[in-house]
Amino acid sequence: MNDISNEARTTDDGILADRLRNDFEDVRVEVGKRIIGQRDVVELILLTLLGGGNSLLVGVPGLAKTLLVHTVAQVLDLRFSRIQFTPDLMPSDITGTDLVQEDPSTGRRELKFNPGPVFTNILLADEINRTPPKTQSALLEAMQEHRLTVQGRTYTLDPPFFVFATQNPIELEGTYPLPEAQLDRFMFEIELGYLDNDDELEVVLSTTGAAPGALRRVVTANDLVAYQGLVRRVPIAESVAQHAVDIVRASRPGDARAPAFVARWLSYGASVRAAQYLVLGAKARALLHGRHHVGFEDVRAVARPVLRHRLLRNFHAEAEGVDTLQIIDRLLAEVPAGEETAS
């Protein structure tokens, strides 16, 4: 009975995997009607959604970070909320609070919970580093547990739920850097750069002409939840999973397998959560590229966005002008992929 059940499930998962790839190719097409270029960024957004994580988007103003996330929410038919983080923002402005409400028929007053903007599918936390740590931490429970505790009561967030936070890397005066505990809860740090000449020209022409048409909704919330379950069922060879662990362990100063440059340039390396996200991101990437198993190249392809915000440089790295991406690239060179075994 178990064998038959497993075979049927494998067959169903194969069909679901093909459907996922086709659906998300359609998602790319629809998103591309509003977002020109940025293909790698769009892919990382989609990997975040399929992996059930949250991501941090870093880029200067004017690179369409808000438009990108809102467009993806529209194409996936997900509820969308945006919070502009400011120094005076309170935790209750995110979570909601109890309000005194009067029953018009009886005149009786009672406390009723008024949900905040976090009760959505995709929450855009705009310039999250502009609000104090107390308010930033209001998102921690929601990001990790998909639930909130307000006035002693726990409220569960409807699936799927994601947080996409943005940061401006050039205006740091009056900001509150995210603590490492909160940074670690982001699956990826996604860096947005300037477009090339042709893409920028296309943006200028398309946004200064006639209003764009409506977007087609491609994937539903229920579809996305099913795809997230499929991602976790994707087989991965132990050798490939070990490669993810090797990369993470090599980033930790003091670990026996860490290269000498790690101890010289880093104060702290990546956590276990980094290895988990390397594997989840690799599984999602394999499906997105039409493969039903995970390869070493999938793990290595997501290493930069997974590790970028998890490696804490020391003063030696800063003094020598060594940035985090250079350290990650050297890590990947020092921890080569082995030979794959059958999953």
N, C-alpha and C positions, 0 to 999 in steps of 0.2 A: 504493500500500500504506500509506504513512504517513497519507494523508488518511482512509482507511477506519479505520485503527487509532485515530487521534485522535477520529474521530466516535464510534466504539464506546466509547472511554474517556469522552468527554463524556457519553454516554448513561448509562454505568455510574455516573459521578460524580453525575449528577442523581438517580438512584435512591438512591445512598448518602447524598446530602445530605438527601433527604426522610426517609430512615430515621433519620439522625442527629437531625433535629429531633423526630421522634416519640419516639425513645428518650429524649432528654434532657428532653422534656416529662414522660415517665414518671418520670425521675430526680427532677425537681422535686417531683412528687407524693409519691414515696416519702420523699424528704428532708423534705418538709413535715409528714410524720407525726411526726417527732421535733423538727424545728427550726421554731419558730413565728416568723413574720415574717422579717426579714433577707433579703428577696428579692434585693436588690442584692448583698449579700454572697455569697449562694449562686450567683448568676450569675457573679460574679468567680471563685469557686472553679472553676466549670465551665469558664470561659474559660481558666483556668490549665491545667486538664487537657487541654483540646482543643489549646491552644497548645504543650503539652509543656514548660511552664515550672515555676518554683517561686514561691511567694508567702509574704509576711510578713504575719501577722495581728496587728493591734495593737488592744488593748482591755483594759479593767480586768477583774479577776477576776469570774467568775460570769456571763459572757455566752455561755457554751457554745461556746467556740472549739474545745476538744478534742472535745466531742460532735459538733460540726458536721463536722470532718474525719473522725472515725471513722465517722459515719453515711454520708458520701459514699463512703468506702472499702467499707462493707458493701453499699450499693446497687449499686456498680460491681463487686462481687465481686473486690476487690483485697486483697492482703496488706497488713496495717497494722502498723506498729511505732511506739512512742512512747518518746522519751528525755526524761527530766526533766533539764535542764541545771543543774548545780550547780558551785560553785567548785572542787570536788575531782574533777570528771569528767576523765578522761584520753582522749586521741585513740583509744587502743585500745578504750575502752569503746564507741566508735561504730563503728569499722571492723572490730574483731575482732583476733585475734592468733594467733601460732603457739604451740601447746601441745605438750608432750611427752606422747605417748600410747603405751601398751604394747599390742602385739599379743598377745591372750590365748593364741593357739595356738603362737606361737614365742617369746614373751617378749621379742621385739625391740622396742626403743624408737625412736621417730622423731617428728620434728616434723610436726604436722598443723595446718592452718589452721582455726581455729574462727571462723566468720563472726559479725560483730557485727550489731546491729539495723538497720544501714543496708542490709542485704541484704533488701529488701522492695520493695513497689510504692509505698506512701505512707508516708513517714517524717514523724512529727510531732516537731519539735524544740521542746519546750516551754520557754519562757523562755530562748531562746537567748542572750540578753545577760547571763546569770548565770554563764557559764563563761568562762575566760580565752581570749584570742585564739588560742593554740596549739591548743586543742580546737575552737574555732569553725572554724578553717581546715581541720580534718580533713574538713569537709563540702564544701569548695570544689571539689575534684576530682570528687567524686561529683555535685555539682549541675551542673557545667559539662560534664564528659566522660562521666558515667554509668559511671565505673570508679574503682577504687581501687588504690593501690600500697602494699603492706604488706610490709615486710622485703625490698624489692627485687622483689617479685612483683606483677604486675598482675592484678586480678580485675575482670571485667565484670559490671555490674549488669543483671539481667534487666529488659527493658522490659515495661510502662511504669514509669518511676521518677520520683517527685516528692518534693520537700521542702516541707512547710508548717511554717514557724517562727512562734512566737508571742512577743510582747513585752507586758509590762505597762508602760504609759506613766506610772504614778504612783509606783511604788516603784523609784527609781533608785539608792539607796544600795547600794554593793557590787556594782554591775553593770559590765559591760565593753561599751561601745558598739561596735556592729558597724562595722568599717572600711568605707570607701566601696567598696573593691574587692569586698567580699562583699555589701554592700547592692545593688550594681549587678547582681548575678546573680539577684536576685529580679525576676520579671516584674512583679508588682504588690505594692504595699503596701495591704492591705485593712484599713480601719478599721471596727471594730465599735462601734456606739453602743448606748445604752439603747433598749429597745422602747417603743412607745407604750402607752397605758393598756390598750387592748383586748387587744393581743398579750401584754402582761405578765400580765394576768388569765388568759388562756388557758393560758399556761405554768404558772402556779401551780396551776390546776385540773387540768391534764393530768398534772402531775408529782407530785401528792399524792393521786392516785386509784389505780385499778387499773394494774398493770404494762402497758406498751405491748405491742402484738403484734409479731410478727416482721416484718422488712422484706423486701420482694420484691427479688431481685437482677435488675437490668434490663439492664445492659451488662457484657460480659466484658472481660478484659484485651486479648484479641485484637481485639475490636470497637473498643476505645479506640485501639489502635495504628493501625487502619485509618482511624478518624476523624481522627487527627492527621495522617496522610498527606494526607487529603482537604483539611484546612484549608490546608496549604501549596500545594495546587493551585488554590485559589480564585483566580479572576482579579481583578486590581486595576488600575485605570487608572493610568497614570503620574502624572496630575495629582493623584490621591488619595494615592499614595505620596509625591509631592513635598510635599503638604500635611503629612504626618507629619514629613518631614525639615525643613520650614520651621519647624514648632513647636519641634522640638528645637534647631535652630540659633539660633532667636531666644532661647533660654534661656541662651545662653553669653555672659557678659560679654566684650566685645572683638570679638564678631562684628559685621560691618557691618550685619546686619539686626536686631540686638538692640535693643529699645526702651530708652530712657534709664533707665527704672526697673529694668531688669535689672542694669545696671552699679552702680546705687545699692544694690540689695538683695541681690544674689547674689555669692558668691565664685567659685562654679563652677556650670556648667550641666550638662545631661544629656549622656550619651555616645551613641555610635552605637548601642549596644545598646538605648537607649530608643526610637530610631526603629524598630529591628527589632521590638521588642515592641509598639509602637503598631500596626504593620502586622499582626503575628500576632494580636494581640488583636482588631483590627478584623475580620480574616478570620473568626475563630472566632465573633465576635458576629453577623456577617452570617448565617452558617449557622444559628446558634442562633435567629435571628429569622426564618428561612425564606427568606432571600435568597441567591442564588447569585453575587452580586458585592458588592464592598465600596463603601460610600458614605462621603462626608466625615463624616456623622454617626457612623459606626462608629468612625472614628479619634478624633473629639473625645469620644466617650462613654467611651473608656478612657484619656484623657489624664491625668485626675487620679490614678488608682492607678498608672499607669506612671511619672509624673514626681514624685510626692509624696516619694519617698525618694531622688531623684537630684539634687535642687536643694539646694545648700548655701548657706544664708542667711549674711549677714555681720552685723556688729554694728549697722549702720544699720537693717536690717530688725528685729532684735530690739529695738532702742531705740524704734523707731516702732510696735512691736506688730503688725508685718505677718507673717502666717504663710504657710506654703508654699502652701496652697490659694488664698489671695488672689492670690498671684503667678501661679499657674497660670491662674486665671480671667482675670486681666489679659492674660496671654500669648495665651489663646484669643481674647480680644476684639481684640487687636492683630494676630493672624494669622487673618483670616477665611478661610473656605473659598471656593474658586473654583467655577466651573461644571464639573460632571462631564462627562467624555468617555466614549464607549463603550469598554468593556474589550475 
